[in-house]
Each structure stands twice: as structure tokens, then as C-alpha cells.
Amino acid sequence: MKTNTLNILLPTDFSDNAWNAIVYALKLYADQYCTFYFMHSTYISNSVSRTYITAHYVEKQKEQALRELTELKAQTEIVDANANHDFKTLLFEDELMDAVFKAVKQNAIDIVVMGTKGSTDSMEYFFGSNTVKVVKRIKDCPVLIIPDEHDFVAPKQIAFPTDYNRFYDDNELRPLKSMADLFNSKIRVVHVSVEKKLSSIQEYNMTMLKNYLADYECSFHWLANNAKKVEAITTFIEDFEIDILAMIKYKHSILEMITNEPVINKLALHPKVPILIMPE
């Protein structure tokens, strides 16, 4: 493999949902030199009856998981006959979020790609509880979340919501730029405002953002006076045929706001497009 190989982590529970995310990643990075790491955790939650948890049971679980990882790797090598791609397997006994954290650190992972299914409420409903735990645990690696049953579409349009209240440095924007580089994507910066005009700090942050994105085809959009950010962003995604929604994770961010809005429960909202969560 080339020295500029990307290391991509693909957590899997061997479900159709996980396989869908894997296929998306393979197509997204079809022209890149990549090492894909299939990762599975055999962690047994406290909700499982301890009556059946013996050393023999645990060993059988590990053996089964190793077989399935090996089969997944073999299957993918047949489906993805791409000389740019290499595949490895990782097995952990840790809870998923901790397993992903370890895998990222131990293998110099550049991005985590995983599927999602909604569960109950708020942020968990928006992304799926396991995905939320991973996003919260991973501090310095981007996570790309693929909606259930989402077919790959080359990301020609990437939306980046911001309130301009925070200064972004070039390092934080690198995952956004890297994603845009793959297919020469247009970046659409979206401001969902509740104010009538930007403050001087917001104006400065917007100017700096324009400077950092100067080498990219980029447009800036104002969705005025809309307190329901989820509805505004969802409509924007549909109207502009957005292929990926990119957000930076930090306290009081757009990400935090939209995933805590009560409107999510009313809309029964699931991600419409893949979501790139970028670390602060």
C-alpha cells in the first residue's frame, strides 16, 4: 500500500445495516488507497442474564465472531475487487464505544464509518444509541454516519450548518475539505439564525470561514428567523439535494442544538443523508 493510505474503521455487528455502511465506504473511497478495518465487539451487556455467562460461553462467542469477521473480509474482497483497498479485522471484548476508541488509537484511524438505526428519543432517536455513544467517546477522529438502507450517491453537495458564534481553525475543517476533495464537492455553508443581523464577532468568523474555504466551490446561505433548526436544515437538504451533512462537535454547537430539539420527537426524524461529525 502507498504511504498516503487512509485507515478507515468499519464497526460491524454483521447486520444488513452495518453491511450497508461498509458498501457506502467502499464506494466513497473507491479511488483512494485505503486499509479498511472491520471491527467487532463481543461485549456482553449487563442486561444479559449472567446465568449463561461462563468461560466456555465467552470463548464460543469469540470464536463465532472471528469466523464472521473472516467471512466478512472474504466476502468484501470478492465484492470489492479494488487494488487500492486492503482489509484487516479487529476483535474486542470492550463495550462498543470503548472498542472504537481503542481501535482508533491503535491503528491511526483517519475516519470511522458506521451505520445507524433510530431507537427511542432525542439524540438517540436521531442517530441510534450505539452511534451516539461512539460519537460522544471519540474526541479526535471524524465519524461518518450512514442512514439505514441509504444507497451511495457521490457527494456533490455538502451542507455545513453554523451559527458563526465560534471561530473554526483550519485543522477542524480538514475533514470537511477532505470529503469535498473526493468528488470535487460544493460546500454550502448554512446559517440558521434567530437574530436579525450578525454581530461583529459572527461577521469576523464568517469572513475567516470564507478564507479557509477559498480554494473550494462554496456558497453561503441564510435561513432567517427559524427557531426550529431541524426543520430548517431538513428542508435545506431536500431543496438543495444535499448528499452529506457536516457538523463540528462542540458544546452549544448546531449538532447539540438540533439533536436536543423537541421537534425531533414530533417529526420522528431520522438522518436523511450521511452525516459527517467532525471533532473539535
Buried (B, 14 or more C-beta within 10 A) or exposed (E): EEEEBBBBBBBBBBEEBBBBBBBBBBBBBBEBBBBBBBBBBBBBEEEEEEEEEEEEEEEEBBEEBBEBBEEBBEEBEEEBEBEBBBBEBBBBBBBBBBBBBBBBEEBEBBBBBBBBBBBEEBBBBBBBBBBBBBBEBBEEBBBBBBBBEBEBBEBBBBBBBBBBEBEBEEEBBEBBBBBBEBBEBBBBBBBBBEEEEBEEEBEEBBEBBEEBBEEBEBEBBEBEEBEBBBBBBBEBBEEBEBBBBBBBBBEEBBBBBBBEBEBBEEBEBBBBBBBBBBBB
